[in-house]
């Protein structure tokens, strides 16, 4: 009997169990295969870009989990008047030190080019540990929550700086940096959109559960960071970039430029016989490689400042004065979804345009954002706020992709990676400044929208003329394809 059963194969119950198991696994395995196929398409799998896309999706999902936990604790769990004081305290304790630390993050990581995978993994692991640390304090809102939140903020920005420096090293053949950054950014946005409702669902179980989810996500990201190809850690041919040109600032110590001619190339140099090294070459600054990059950075700083301003100002404004017929949470969700959709559309349009004429694109979207902010100040309404959020997300994404294209086009390859890291640090600082302005303002809609328009007007005044002038003169470097 036993032999006969073995020849007949497994019994009907076992076959049914296996069929059920396959049916349950198929949606998940099929989805995983589909995601992997999309992230590894067009040579991204062979170059390693697919791994970075997946890592950035993990980063976005983990960050939004922590955001959900902190928002429910610091913002939604107390009355409006107390919420403003607690959020102000949160910003003072976290962003004031971050303002001092952010300028150090880029140069510090720039000195560790051989440890980029370890740096990204460290940023993931640090946030996993900090999420567990915050899980004990998130229910009470104790002061110990704030140092941990500062650590999460610094780790997140450190990851962002390293990620910007890594992308150029993972470009597949015939793959533009604009397209690569579009894929990475879009993956992060999609992961954020998926993880946000999951985090809200975990919040209903308990205030610490979104943080448990964030911890698990960041631990997975720690291992994923080390799975990227070793060339991420290579610094061959790279030098550190400066954001200013010492020739424009005579009071700074001056080192000889690498292109300065040597007066007597054949004559022996004095002091060389005793092993003295020649003077160090001065790395070119962003201003020394063309005005397009510098003015593009100014315009993008205005967009980032607007983003930080709108996040904090509208959070308070809509908490106290929700949209007509909506709760505060729903009002904030409407603005947040509008900004997310706008950001995704800007990313998609940037990949389609491939930064043809990036100077004109940056000047145009800055004018579009400025015009929308002015209309929101004059005709403030629910639709105007949602429209401003969508336009701000769209223009910020498209402007950043165009800036990346100009850095790729105009900055020498030997300092390009460093330029990405340092420009990202400056943009993060602009976001902090904008957020601080949003906290300090009174909750007056017209005043707030007027300040938003003023931020963009200042950016336009300092950058648009230079951008359009550079576009008319053209670039000696080939356009990004």
Legacy VTK file of the C-alpha trace (Angstrom):
# vtk DataFile Version 3.0
C-alpha trace
ASCII
DATASET POLYDATA
POINTS 481 float
0.000 0.000 0.000
2.789 2.376 0.938
4.671 1.676 -2.272
1.529 2.189 -4.269
0.902 5.588 -2.662
4.462 6.712 -3.383
4.018 5.887 -7.044
0.664 7.631 -7.186
2.221 10.882 -5.886
1.043 13.143 -3.058
-2.480 12.884 -1.785
-5.293 15.241 -2.764
-4.998 17.300 0.427
-1.301 17.909 -0.145
-1.899 18.846 -3.782
-4.638 21.235 -2.755
-2.359 22.791 -0.123
0.404 23.334 -2.630
-2.001 24.852 -5.132
-3.353 27.190 -2.474
0.169 28.191 -1.463
1.090 28.968 -5.062
-2.087 30.995 -5.492
-1.313 33.035 -2.386
2.319 33.584 -3.338
1.709 34.493 -6.969
0.506 38.095 -6.398
3.545 38.868 -4.232
6.148 37.039 -6.310
4.639 38.395 -9.529
4.701 41.931 -8.144
8.291 41.484 -6.976
9.359 40.196 -10.391
7.566 43.071 -12.094
9.241 45.667 -9.854
12.650 44.101 -10.362
12.137 43.993 -14.124
11.219 47.690 -14.147
14.116 48.809 -11.951
16.673 46.730 -13.875
15.496 47.664 -17.394
17.669 49.269 -20.096
20.964 48.160 -18.575
20.221 49.419 -15.050
20.602 45.905 -13.659
24.059 45.397 -15.181
25.364 48.828 -14.151
24.068 48.612 -10.574
21.598 51.483 -10.952
18.730 49.067 -10.313
20.103 48.327 -6.849
20.239 52.049 -6.064
16.663 52.520 -7.289
15.499 49.756 -4.943
17.545 51.201 -2.081
16.019 54.649 -2.575
12.537 53.127 -2.534
13.374 51.484 0.793
14.692 54.822 2.069
11.484 56.634 1.120
9.269 53.989 2.710
11.201 54.052 5.983
11.265 57.839 6.203
7.513 58.160 5.698
6.893 55.594 8.465
8.854 57.760 10.893
7.080 60.885 9.627
3.668 59.306 10.330
4.716 58.393 13.876
6.147 61.832 14.661
3.255 63.741 13.087
0.690 61.868 15.135
2.678 62.449 18.326
3.951 66.010 17.950
1.168 67.490 15.816
-2.191 65.710 15.882
-2.319 64.373 19.451
-2.662 67.751 21.214
-4.858 70.880 20.866
-3.977 73.397 18.176
-2.355 75.982 20.457
-0.227 73.387 22.190
0.625 71.730 18.865
2.232 74.909 17.571
4.422 75.195 20.643
5.435 71.539 20.483
6.255 71.702 16.780
8.229 74.903 17.346
10.136 73.141 20.123
10.701 70.165 17.837
12.093 72.401 15.108
14.273 74.336 17.541
15.812 71.187 19.032
16.258 69.330 15.751
16.758 71.879 12.986
18.921 74.373 14.846
21.675 71.758 15.356
21.014 70.445 11.868
21.671 73.912 10.462
25.147 73.660 11.952
25.705 70.031 10.979
24.391 70.110 7.402
27.318 72.115 5.945
29.686 69.541 7.434
27.884 66.476 6.048
28.842 66.996 2.403
32.553 67.783 2.899
32.891 64.979 5.476
31.375 62.375 3.189
33.357 63.828 0.303
36.531 62.809 2.157
35.311 59.211 2.387
34.751 58.263 -1.270
35.954 54.697 -0.670
33.243 54.068 1.902
30.071 55.158 0.131
28.321 51.809 0.470
29.244 51.716 4.137
28.046 55.321 4.558
24.629 54.546 3.060
24.360 51.341 5.068
25.356 53.252 8.202
22.662 55.854 7.544
20.098 53.054 7.211
21.252 51.201 10.340
21.378 54.404 12.397
17.752 55.167 11.536
16.721 51.597 12.371
18.238 51.913 15.846
16.847 55.410 16.351
13.361 54.221 15.351
13.478 51.641 18.143
14.741 54.315 20.523
11.845 56.622 19.613
9.252 53.855 19.967
9.503 54.093 23.744
9.106 57.881 23.835
6.624 58.446 21.015
3.600 57.725 23.196
4.597 60.209 25.910
6.222 62.836 23.691
9.135 63.174 26.123
12.167 65.314 25.415
14.255 62.231 24.628
12.262 62.037 21.390
13.950 65.143 19.977
17.622 64.063 19.973
16.580 60.813 18.298
14.573 62.759 15.708
17.631 64.944 15.056
19.688 61.805 14.478
17.094 60.527 12.002
17.129 63.863 10.172
20.918 63.985 9.924
21.121 60.341 8.816
18.472 60.918 6.162
20.270 63.945 4.746
23.602 62.117 4.840
22.069 59.335 2.773
20.712 61.922 0.315
24.123 63.524 -0.137
25.846 60.177 -0.740
23.099 59.026 -3.091
23.549 62.149 -5.236
27.262 61.408 -5.449
26.721 57.734 -6.329
24.265 58.085 -9.223
26.859 59.293 -11.793
28.974 56.191 -11.120
26.114 53.805 -11.925
24.929 55.194 -15.271
24.278 52.479 -17.883
25.650 53.033 -21.415
23.816 55.783 -23.334
21.887 56.660 -20.192
21.612 60.318 -19.205
21.910 61.480 -15.626
18.491 63.140 -15.948
16.863 59.824 -16.801
18.713 58.018 -14.019
17.735 60.592 -11.396
14.159 60.489 -12.680
13.981 56.749 -12.095
15.511 56.999 -8.644
13.238 59.861 -7.590
10.109 58.235 -9.000
10.863 55.004 -7.136
11.127 56.951 -3.894
7.831 58.741 -4.546
5.986 55.519 -5.351
7.367 53.805 -2.249
6.323 56.785 -0.141
2.804 56.654 -1.560
2.534 52.946 -0.771
4.085 53.141 2.701
2.113 56.175 3.946
-1.280 54.415 4.248
0.440 51.349 5.697
2.027 53.552 8.345
-1.355 55.152 9.070
-2.850 51.677 9.481
-0.080 50.655 11.881
-0.724 53.857 13.810
-4.230 52.627 14.605
-2.719 49.565 16.313
-0.375 51.617 18.455
1.747 54.760 18.287
4.981 52.745 18.249
4.029 50.389 15.420
5.004 52.684 12.516
8.441 52.931 14.123
8.695 49.145 14.332
7.871 49.038 10.639
10.509 51.696 9.907
13.098 49.695 11.832
12.418 46.577 9.750
12.555 48.558 6.505
15.861 50.255 7.356
17.461 46.970 8.418
16.586 45.592 4.975
18.094 48.740 3.455
21.319 48.194 5.397
21.889 44.856 3.665
20.729 46.213 0.304
23.315 49.030 0.470
26.156 46.512 0.639
24.754 44.628 -2.368
25.591 47.502 -4.715
28.604 47.034 -7.012
32.107 47.836 -5.652
32.604 50.641 -8.198
30.372 52.795 -5.980
33.353 53.062 -3.632
35.808 53.942 -6.382
37.149 57.488 -6.436
39.326 57.102 -9.514
39.784 60.411 -11.276
37.796 62.390 -8.702
38.727 65.578 -6.880
36.846 67.727 -4.422
34.866 70.673 -5.768
34.509 74.121 -4.268
31.302 76.113 -4.401
33.216 79.392 -4.680
36.167 80.423 -6.771
39.081 81.827 -4.714
39.861 84.186 -7.601
36.559 85.918 -6.836
37.542 86.204 -3.156
41.105 87.560 -2.842
41.068 87.337 0.970
40.966 83.515 0.787
44.228 81.537 0.650
45.145 81.094 -2.992
46.651 77.977 -4.440
47.996 77.932 -7.992
45.394 76.957 -10.587
45.986 73.715 -12.427
46.035 75.544 -15.779
48.637 78.142 -14.779
51.689 77.839 -17.059
55.022 76.898 -15.570
57.644 79.542 -16.379
60.598 77.179 -16.785
59.317 73.673 -17.366
62.791 72.318 -18.206
64.646 73.879 -15.293
65.068 71.894 -12.068
62.780 73.085 -9.302
64.359 74.467 -6.160
63.873 72.242 -3.189
62.907 69.138 -5.196
66.153 67.335 -4.369
65.244 66.991 -0.705
61.895 65.359 -1.539
59.749 68.486 -1.382
56.402 68.011 -3.133
55.110 70.456 -5.732
52.297 72.818 -4.756
48.839 71.251 -4.674
46.534 71.993 -7.558
43.445 73.994 -6.764
40.232 72.165 -7.641
37.898 74.212 -9.795
34.872 75.743 -8.138
31.316 75.680 -9.438
31.520 79.361 -10.341
34.737 78.767 -12.268
33.113 76.223 -14.627
30.299 78.494 -15.773
27.526 80.678 -14.453
24.759 78.251 -15.426
25.419 75.890 -12.532
25.721 78.699 -10.002
22.499 80.411 -11.094
20.724 77.072 -11.370
21.703 76.361 -7.779
20.265 79.722 -6.705
16.950 78.971 -8.423
16.759 75.492 -6.901
17.480 76.933 -3.468
14.367 79.102 -3.878
12.299 76.018 -4.750
13.621 74.107 -1.729
12.998 77.062 0.577
9.431 77.242 -0.747
8.979 73.523 -0.071
10.115 73.831 3.541
8.003 76.943 4.033
4.801 75.402 2.671
5.182 72.210 4.698
5.287 73.970 8.047
3.147 77.013 7.354
0.286 75.061 5.785
0.502 72.395 8.509
-0.378 75.056 11.113
-2.732 77.039 8.907
-4.848 74.059 7.863
-4.842 72.684 11.384
-6.513 75.860 12.620
-8.438 76.735 9.445
-9.185 73.510 7.517
-10.512 73.502 3.999
-14.256 73.990 3.641
-16.093 70.913 4.870
-12.901 68.940 5.616
-10.996 68.011 8.752
-7.436 69.159 9.374
-6.017 65.735 8.552
-7.956 65.517 5.280
-6.971 69.082 4.344
-3.302 68.298 4.877
-3.688 65.045 2.962
-5.166 66.909 -0.022
-2.220 69.299 -0.147
0.272 66.476 0.408
-1.214 64.321 -2.354
-1.277 67.329 -4.709
2.406 67.991 -4.046
3.270 64.311 -4.506
1.407 64.070 -7.798
3.035 67.278 -8.990
6.463 65.959 -8.039
5.866 62.701 -9.906
4.645 64.585 -12.989
7.676 66.871 -12.877
9.960 63.854 -12.681
8.228 62.203 -15.643
8.313 65.384 -17.735
11.999 65.867 -16.882
12.830 62.378 -18.139
10.859 63.053 -21.326
12.476 66.440 -21.985
15.959 65.092 -21.139
16.884 68.609 -20.023
16.947 70.175 -23.476
17.945 73.724 -22.657
18.067 73.301 -18.848
18.641 77.024 -18.223
15.395 77.916 -19.965
13.539 75.122 -18.159
14.694 76.334 -14.730
13.809 79.964 -15.499
10.405 78.945 -16.882
9.346 76.745 -13.966
10.531 79.362 -11.477
8.287 81.906 -13.188
5.421 79.386 -13.180
5.778 78.787 -9.439
6.009 82.529 -8.765
2.866 83.252 -10.766
0.942 80.501 -8.952
2.049 81.815 -5.551
0.924 85.334 -6.467
-2.484 84.023 -7.558
-2.770 82.031 -4.316
-2.076 85.204 -2.325
-4.632 87.250 -4.261
-7.343 84.569 -4.593
-6.751 82.360 -1.576
-9.024 79.295 -1.568
-8.982 75.520 -1.229
-8.316 75.131 -4.935
-5.537 77.740 -4.835
-3.727 75.944 -1.989
-3.999 72.560 -3.723
-2.828 74.114 -7.005
0.167 75.760 -5.320
1.152 72.455 -3.715
0.942 70.650 -7.065
2.859 73.361 -8.933
5.509 73.565 -6.203
6.082 69.799 -6.420
6.162 69.867 -10.222
8.539 72.802 -10.553
10.893 71.600 -7.807
11.308 68.184 -9.440
11.816 69.565 -12.954
14.206 72.282 -11.755
16.334 69.797 -9.813
16.609 67.454 -12.798
17.712 70.389 -14.971
20.333 71.392 -12.395
21.654 67.829 -12.410
21.904 68.014 -16.193
23.916 71.239 -16.044
26.297 69.803 -13.456
26.822 66.783 -15.673
27.373 69.028 -18.688
29.517 71.819 -17.245
31.406 70.437 -14.245
34.600 68.495 -15.075
34.277 64.772 -14.492
37.042 64.764 -11.898
34.995 66.948 -9.529
31.470 66.147 -10.702
30.681 63.679 -7.923
31.846 66.146 -5.308
29.750 68.894 -6.894
26.611 66.789 -6.596
27.261 66.149 -2.918
27.893 69.794 -2.050
25.020 71.195 -4.083
22.632 68.786 -2.354
23.869 69.972 1.034
23.175 73.609 0.119
19.677 72.736 -1.084
18.923 70.956 2.176
20.026 74.073 4.042
17.613 76.162 1.955
14.804 73.796 2.961
15.649 74.312 6.635
15.609 78.108 6.231
12.231 77.991 4.499
10.804 75.790 7.240
11.999 78.207 9.894
10.247 81.092 8.143
7.040 79.063 7.992
7.149 78.443 11.749
7.742 82.106 12.624
4.899 83.609 10.561
1.437 84.371 11.973
-1.331 82.106 10.677
-2.632 84.513 8.059
-3.261 82.962 4.664
-2.641 86.096 2.590
0.563 86.922 4.499
1.806 83.366 4.104
1.168 83.166 0.384
2.756 86.603 -0.045
5.891 85.384 1.730
5.906 82.290 -0.498
5.777 84.565 -3.538
8.549 86.694 -2.025
10.831 83.665 -1.626
10.385 82.786 -5.278
10.747 86.420 -6.375
14.089 86.622 -4.588
15.229 83.463 -6.347
14.084 84.833 -9.696
15.830 88.166 -9.144
19.160 86.484 -8.425
19.096 83.737 -11.047
16.803 84.246 -14.054
18.868 86.918 -15.801
22.028 84.857 -15.486
20.264 81.679 -16.636
18.801 83.297 -19.747
22.124 84.979 -20.528
23.902 81.617 -20.321
21.240 80.067 -22.555
21.770 82.775 -25.207
25.536 82.376 -25.142
25.306 78.610 -25.301
27.584 76.085 -23.654
30.952 74.865 -24.906
30.010 71.461 -23.490
27.698 68.974 -25.243
24.086 68.904 -24.169
22.884 66.034 -22.044
21.148 63.409 -24.136
LINES 1 482
481 0 1 2 3 4 5 6 7 8 9 10 11 12 13 14 15 16 17 18 19 20 21 22 23 24 25 26 27 28 29 30 31 32 33 34 35 36 37 38 39 40 41 42 43 44 45 46 47 48 49 50 51 52 53 54 55 56 57 58 59 60 61 62 63 64 65 66 67 68 69 70 71 72 73 74 75 76 77 78 79 80 81 82 83 84 85 86 87 88 89 90 91 92 93 94 95 96 97 98 99 100 101 102 103 104 105 106 107 108 109 110 111 112 113 114 115 116 117 118 119 120 121 122 123 124 125 126 127 128 129 130 131 132 133 134 135 136 137 138 139 140 141 142 143 144 145 146 147 148 149 150 151 152 153 154 155 156 157 158 159 160 161 162 163 164 165 166 167 168 169 170 171 172 173 174 175 176 177 178 179 180 181 182 183 184 185 186 187 188 189 190 191 192 193 194 195 196 197 198 199 200 201 202 203 204 205 206 207 208 209 210 211 212 213 214 215 216 217 218 219 220 221 222 223 224 225 226 227 228 229 230 231 232 233 234 235 236 237 238 239 240 241 242 243 244 245 246 247 248 249 250 251 252 253 254 255 256 257 258 259 260 261 262 263 264 265 266 267 268 269 270 271 272 273 274 275 276 277 278 279 280 281 282 283 284 285 286 287 288 289 290 291 292 293 294 295 296 297 298 299 300 301 302 303 304 305 306 307 308 309 310 311 312 313 314 315 316 317 318 319 320 321 322 323 324 325 326 327 328 329 330 331 332 333 334 335 336 337 338 339 340 341 342 343 344 345 346 347 348 349 350 351 352 353 354 355 356 357 358 359 360 361 362 363 364 365 366 367 368 369 370 371 372 373 374 375 376 377 378 379 380 381 382 383 384 385 386 387 388 389 390 391 392 393 394 395 396 397 398 399 400 401 402 403 404 405 406 407 408 409 410 411 412 413 414 415 416 417 418 419 420 421 422 423 424 425 426 427 428 429 430 431 432 433 434 435 436 437 438 439 440 441 442 443 444 445 446 447 448 449 450 451 452 453 454 455 456 457 458 459 460 461 462 463 464 465 466 467 468 469 470 471 472 473 474 475 476 477 478 479 480
